[in-house]
Amino acid sequence: MTTTNFENRYAVGPNEVKGMDTNELRKTFLAEQLMQSDSVNWIYTHYERFMVGGAVPVNGPLALETLDALKTDSFLNNREMGIINVGGNGKVITSENEYEMTYKDTLYLGRGTKDVRFESIDGQNPAKFYLNSAPAHHSYPSKKISVEKANVLSLGALSTSNERKINQTMINSVVQTCQLQMGITCLQEGSVWNTMPAHQHDRRNEVYFYFELPADQAVCHFMGEPKETRHLWVHNEQAVISPPWSIHSGCGTQNYSFIWGMAGENLDYDDMDKYPPNELR
């Protein structure tokens, strides 16, 4: 039997955020408990109706169940989904195919995919499936993309503490989607800053999922308007919901990796408004 947990978070604007204290910021934008054993956990964000979730099958398979909030017979009736495995080896099984998922493998599931199940090969070292989903207007073929098949960008430098590799595993030059895009950014040893210069893209939202971070380390994630920034301290396997009006950048106490997921107006990866460090406040 699958345990599915669901949380609904309504969108807020920059004016509301100006009056929030630390606890309110964390309750609104931070996802702290996505990866829980033997459960599927979802947050419905209302930014582009983007959903972020996690599935950790330990004692048996977990089914992708539909939700009352979706008002559909199956979860992917009107949606597409991206899945990245950040745990042990596993499988994603649908009514049509079975996909083996090793560490950092990405899987795209198109609109209309049915009977989705998540499995671990070894419950002692379970798969951890990180999930993103967005509304879809068309059904595109499902496709698995290993991290070796990603489009890789090497950016930054050790001298500015932001040498990193951006693995674009689910963008339109690699797999066709309606609006969902995902990828994995890995900070190199000695580098701690991500997404610097900071940017925002008012035409779509983004969610950052931080991982490969030891339990005694953390990332300070910066958000908010460029002239009115806020911050959240984030730990391993936690995610930050970034509204379209907000910048997103982070600085860790050591190097780490994160998964970015986006949905919105277009599929142009470079559609962003950049703000160099001397313009931030």
Disulfide bonds with the S-S distance in Angstrom:
none
